[in-house]
Amino acid sequence: MSRSTNESRLVVLFNPSSTVAEAYRTLRTNIQYSSVDNPIQMLMVASAQAGEGKSTVISNLAVAYAQEGKRVLLIDTDLRKPSLHRIFAHTNRQGLTNLLTGQSMLQEVLKDSGIENLSLITSGPTPPNPAELLGSARMKKLLEELKEQFDLILFDTPPVLAVTDSLIVSTYCDGVLLVIHAGKVKKTYVRKAKEKLDFVQSRIIGAVFNQLKRDDITFMKYYGSAK
């Protein structure tokens, strides 16, 4: 993995002593404590709109869990504008779409992230029918198989308000973490995103307020059990 390419985004890996890296480890702990009675094996990280830092949050969270010794799988289910392959410096020629259309086998698309305990499935080529693929019987069967192999499966998704894809993925998950870019996204958009997730009975375990500003310091804050 190229340090120069990803150092600014994967802070948990490249700058583990930083306050931001500690914030991600604290986020990991908060999620674990919030789900003691209802353990989370499949977690979706979502946002109302694009550009709120969702992919960066989920990538660092995945690294934090892997460093704890968990067998972690990170799946890019944003089949329209994927980004995880760039964050982890991988090709995206083969990925989830190839698997769901029967063009590839699991072992062909399951990638080593270069980080111990962390595996990756990139999105693959953009399909004409993302929502249909994500809601397919093949997708459900795949997730049942993956649950046998990994302690935690994390899903990166498109913005909730943009397309229905994220709502479909949320129905598979034990919890949803909502990322909110402080000062950028309007409250009405966050409310609409939550209403959509509530409508499909997703379990929102909390929200991460990203890019908060205080005394010239940029930080993030987690609020559990978002209401």
N, C-alpha and C positions, 0 to 999 in steps of 0.2 A: 504493500500500500504506500502511495506517495505521501510523505509527510507534508510537502509543500502544497499539495492539492487540497488536503483535507484538514490540516491543522486548525484552521479557524472555525471549522464546524464540529469536528469530533474532539471537543475540549476534554471530555472524560478520559480519552485515550492519550492525547498529546500534551495536555496540560492538567494532569490529575490533581495537582495541589492548588489549583485556582479556586476562587469562590464560586465560579459558575459550575465547575465540576462537582464541587461539594453540594451545590443546589440540586444537581441531578441525582446524586446519591441520596439526598434527603427526600427527593420526590419518590425514588424507588422505595424507600422505607415507609413513607406515608401511604403509598399504594398498598404495600404489604399489610400494614396495620389496619387499613380501611376495609380489607377483605378477609379478615381472619375467619369469620363465620361463613363467607362465601368465596372460597379461593378462586383466584383468577388464573386461568391457563391461557385464555385467548383474550387479548386486549387490543382495542382499536384506538388510535390517536387521531382525532378529527379536528377540524376547524370550520368556521362558518364560510370564510372566504380564502382565496389564495394569498400567499405571501405573509402568513401569520407565524411562520416558523415551525410548522407542524413536523415537517420531515427532519429538521435539525433536532427537535425535541425527541422524536421517537428513536432516532439513530443513537443519540447519547444515552437515552434510557436503556436501549438494547445493550449497549456496551457496559453500562453500570450493572445490569443484571448478569451479564456474562462474567464480569469480573468477580461477582459474588459466587460463581461456580454453577449457576443455572445453565441448563442446556437451552439456548435461546435461538429461535428462528424469527427472522425479520422478513416479512413478505410485502412487496410493493404491489398493492391492489389499485394503485392509481394507473389505470391502463391507458389514460389519455395524455397525461403530462407527468410521466414518472421522473423521479430524481434520485432514488436510492442507489442506482448503479453508478451515478457520478460521485456521490458522497463516499462510496466504498471503492471507487476506482475500478469498476468492473464493466465488461461489455454487456450490452443488453440485447444481443442477437437472439439469445434463447432465454425464455423465462416462463412466467405463469401462463401466458396465452398459448404458448406452444404445448404446455402440459395439458391445459383444459381442452384443446382442440385435437389431442391425440397425436400431435406431431413429435413429441418428445416424452421420454420417461423421466420419472422423478430424479433419478441419479444424474441425469444430464443437466437439469436446471438447478439442482441444489448446490449452491456455491459456498466455498470456504471464504469467509469475510477477511481472513488474515488475522482475526482476533480469536483467541482461544475461547471455545464454548459458543461462538456466535456463527450461525449459518445464515445464508441469504438466498431468497428467491426474488430475482428482479421481475419486472413486469412482462418483459418480452415485447415483440412487435405490437404496435397499436392495432387492435381488431376493429371491425365495423360494428360490433355488437357487445361492448364491454359489460353492460348491465346483465344481458342474457347469460354471458359466460360466468359472471360472478354468482348468479342465482341458479346455476345449473346443478343437476344431480351429481355431475362429475366433480364440481367444486366441493360439495358437501362430503362426498366420499373421500376426496383428497384430505380434507381437514380432519376427518376421523382417523385417517392413517397417520397424519403428522402428529396428532395428539399423543400417539403411542411412542413417538420418538423424541419429543421435546417437552421440557418443563414449562416453557412459556413461548407463545406465538404472538408476535406483535404485527399489526396491520397498519401500513400507511395507506391513506385513501384520498380521493379527490375532496374538495371542499363540499360540505354538506348542502349548501344552497345552490351549488352549480349543477349537480346531476344526482340521480338516485343511487349511484353505485355505492356510496358510503353507507346509505341506509340499509342496503342489502347486506353488506359485510357486517354491519353492527348487529344484525339478528343472529349471527353465528357466535358472537363474542360474549364473554362473561362480564365485560365492563367496557365503558367508553370514557376516554379522557379527552376533554375539550380544551384545545389550545386557543387562547384569546390574545391577540396582539394589542397591548394597551395603547390607547391613544390613536389607533388606526381603524379598528373595526367599530361600527356603530352598535350601540346596545340593542337596537331593534333587530339587527342581523343576527346577533348572538341569541336573542330570544327566539327568533324564527328557527334557527338551527336546532335549538333545544326542543322546540315544539315538534319539529320533524322527527327527531330522535325519540321523543316521548311517544309519538304516534305509533311507531313500530315497536314500542315497548323495550327500547334499549335501556340498559342500566348505566346511567351516567354516574361514575364514581367520583368525579371531581373536575376541576378546571385549573389550568395553568395560565396565569397571567404573564405573558411574555413581553420583554422589552420595557419593563417598568423603569422609570427614571427617578433617582433620588440622589442628591448631592453629586451630580455628574457621574453616577454609577448606574450602569444598566444591569438589571437583575430580573429574576422571575419569581413568582410566588404561587404556591399551590393552595387551593381551597377544596377540601374534601366534600363529597356528597353535594354536588352542585344542585341548587334548587331554582 
